[in-house]
Amino acid sequence: MERKKYSSYAEIERDLEILKLEKEINYQKLVLSFQKTKESITPQNIVNGFISSYTGYVKKSFPEILQSVLPFIISWFINRKRGD
């Protein structure tokens, strides 16, 4: 990084003020991000996230599950009728 050459104290003060404001902005962004994260980590949100991911998996896998379970259900009904 190349050093900047200043010709007056006013330029130095201006750059220091800019850096101070950038630091404050970044700090406030960090605080806001922390608050949002803290709000999102509640038992209800964790359970909702788990349920939504689980239902997504079941929806994707449902045809495969149905295809593998359906023959057993049909044979159970057929055998049940024969047994009566």
Helices and strands as residue ranges (DSSP letters): H 9-40, H 43-83
